[in-house]
Amino acid sequence: MIFTDTRDKSVKATFETAVMSGMNQATGGLYIPTEFPKLDKAFLNKESCPSFREIAMNMAKPYVDGEIPEEDLAAIIQDAYPFTPKVLPVDSISYVLELFHGPTCAFKDFGARFMARTMSYFNRKNDTPLHILVATSGDTGSAVGSAFHGVPGLDVTILYPDGKISPLQEKQLSTFTGNVRALKVKGTFDDCQKLVKTAFTDNELRGKLRLSSANSINIARLLPQSFYYTYAAMIAKDRAPMDNKIVDPAIIMVVPSGNFGNLTSGLIAREMGAPITGFVAATNSNRTIPDWIATGDYNARPSVETYANAMDVGAPSNYERIKAMYSLEEVRHLFASYWLDNDGIKAAIKSCNDKTGYIIDPHGAIGWQAWDKIRSGEMADLINGKKNDFTKPGLTPNIPDWAEKVINKEAVGIILETASPAKFGQIVTDSIGREPPIPSRLEEVLRLPDRAIPMDNDYNLFKDWLLSNLK
Ligand SMILES: *Cc1c(COP(=O)(O)O)cnc(C)c1O
């Protein structure tokens, strides 16, 4: 497959170039495939639903064709996914897609683990390691650290702001051994990012160490996230006649979003032929995309802190990919969009638990609330002429093409649950009055010794540390 770039369609790159360089330094653009290969109809219409790994294999194959042989791709997928997503019905027309059964209990495991193994594959002929530097404000660092842990030829150094992340997040970052380590920087997240960025532009350092990044714009993180959309849509299609007596339902994917990587992956799955009718883009108070859909003006802005903090993004980088794929009008036909403030997030966690018994995390809760409002009258209100004020929490005023399907009860919603509620135990407990159960792999990490290395916010000290400790 040839990849091109969101800013210059004359760019042609291999999958290897797209993965190993992350973004196109020459244009500042992001890599996207030049076409979306269609999934085989026979595969989509199989009598029994294929396994997650079978779907992964079928979807990944065309993108790596000619660069990763089939048996090596199968080994990558096998090794990346010892866990699967789970689809649970929570009421007659709503499903939760649990994406937190990986090692760090959040959906970023799906992308990061595939990326780590493809990078290792492309690095296999080098006899020196590739050094990944990551600045993190929490969740990305643990997914990346865990995904690269023990992967041959790769070495990871994570920088996080000392004292500015939650105790559980710190445990998840500071307890790695072997080829992954964390530096706790006396500074802010921005300071960590600046240290990493300075390292990437330091030619003397780059002459001595092979450096790379692992950030969320990498196409190797986006593509694998499309696998679970197809998986969930196929399962829901299969189950809906039994669960809800709806034959051939329209499937609406409800996606709690920050950087919009996850939602872009859903668009890729749909382009490839997964049976997905539409999307709900759900955000917290960082409502750059809902505002764009409501007004047509795209205004990136500084992020604000919320309870759904993995979505605190004011300048979502995948806006650029969405714009390269669709016009604003097409987006308005395909998406409903919804945003919720902090009080609304707590109320949503409670409402989900009251109505369904399901304990949802603050990110998934925004999705739940969006879907619950859409199906219980707010979409009908829009059709009947109600004018929503997009500056208030709620739905933006556009009416997607699938709106009638929801009103006619021909649609089901699949809410992407992006993290385990246990990762956000305090806010969940405050909302429902009891603690969410803690998965054993989170409990185990709490017992491990802290190995983070203190680091001053000083580039020369950081560089000296890298040169004397990395090989
Ligand atoms: C990263 C993250 C998100 C946002 O995903 P994007 O791809 O950035 O939109 C949502 N929920 C959780 C728990 C996350 O970690």
The ligand as an ORCA input file, in Angstrom:
! r2SCAN-3c Opt
* xyz 0 1
  C      -6.604      8.588     24.773
  C      -7.917      8.351     25.391
  C      -9.121      8.826     24.810
  C      -9.139      9.704     23.586
  O      -8.786      9.035     22.418
  P      -8.390      9.862     21.113
  O      -7.930      8.853     20.136
  O      -7.281     10.792     21.561
  O      -9.582     10.621     20.700
  C     -10.323      8.502     25.407
  N     -10.363      7.759     26.534
  C      -9.246      7.297     27.125
  C      -9.362      6.509     28.375
  C      -7.982      7.556     26.567
  O      -6.882      7.079     27.170
*
